[in-house]
Amino acid sequence: MSVTKEQIAEVVANFKTTEKDNGGSAAAQVAGLTLRIRNLTEHMKANHKDKHSKRGLLLMVNRRKKLLAYIKKNDVAEYEELIKKLGLRK
């Protein structure tokens, strides 16, 4: 089962930084990526030979890692709050 646009929009709405934010802020992007990563991780557990999906998963994980590094560099308090909300490790 893939992640729908509605699910991503709901997650982005929870993590948006301003009223006009439509998912462009780093925190909203990280939240959306986390949702997609968790979904694809479940897919990979059942289909471990799916190399194309594995590559996509690695790309998403690395993009999220870069965004988290950006947030941490600019605002450590926001970073701590974000990883706590999403249940990520440091």
C-alpha positions in Angstrom: 0.0 0.0 0.0 1.5 3.3 -1.0 1.2 6.6 0.8 -1.6 8.8 -0.6 -1.5 12.5 -1.2 -4.0 13.0 1.6 -1.9 11.3 4.1 1.2 13.4 3.2 -1.0 16.6 3.3 -2.2 15.6 6.8 1.4 15.1 8.0 2.6 18.3 6.4 -0.3 20.2 8.0 0.9 19.0 11.5 4.5 20.1 10.9 4.1 23.3 8.9 6.0 26.3 10.3 3.7 29.1 9.0 0.1 29.4 7.8 1.2 29.7 4.2 3.5 26.7 4.4 2.4 24.0 1.9 5.1 21.5 2.7 8.2 23.5 1.6 9.7 24.0 5.0 12.4 21.6 6.0 10.4 20.3 9.0 7.4 19.5 6.8 9.7 17.8 4.2 11.3 15.7 6.9 7.8 14.6 8.2 6.6 13.7 4.7 9.8 11.8 3.9 9.5 9.9 7.2 6.0 8.8 6.3 7.2 7.5 2.9 10.3 5.9 4.4 8.3 4.0 7.0 5.9 2.8 4.3 8.7 1.7 2.0 10.5 -0.1 4.8 7.5 -2.3 5.3 7.5 -3.0 1.6 11.2 -4.0 1.7 10.6 -6.4 4.6 8.2 -8.4 2.4 10.2 -7.8 -0.9 13.8 -7.9 0.0 15.0 -8.5 -3.6 13.3 -5.3 -4.9 16.5 -3.4 -5.8 14.7 -0.5 -7.4 12.7 0.3 -4.3 15.8 -0.2 -2.2 17.6 2.5 -4.1 14.6 4.8 -3.7 14.5 4.2 0.0 18.2 5.0 0.3 17.8 8.2 -1.6 14.9 9.3 0.7 16.9 8.4 3.8 19.8 10.5 2.6 17.6 13.4 1.7 16.0 13.3 5.1 19.5 13.1 6.7 20.6 16.2 4.9 17.4 18.1 5.8 17.8 17.2 9.5 21.5 18.4 9.4 20.3 21.7 8.0 17.6 22.1 10.7 20.2 21.2 13.4 22.7 23.7 12.0 20.1 26.5 12.1 18.0 25.8 15.1 18.9 23.0 17.6 15.7 23.4 19.6 13.6 22.8 16.5 15.7 19.8 15.6 15.3 18.2 19.1 11.5 18.8 19.0 11.2 17.4 15.5 13.1 14.2 16.1 11.1 13.7 19.3 7.7 14.2 17.5 8.7 11.8 14.7 10.3 9.2 16.9 13.7 9.3 15.2 17.1 8.7 16.7 19.8 11.3 16.7 
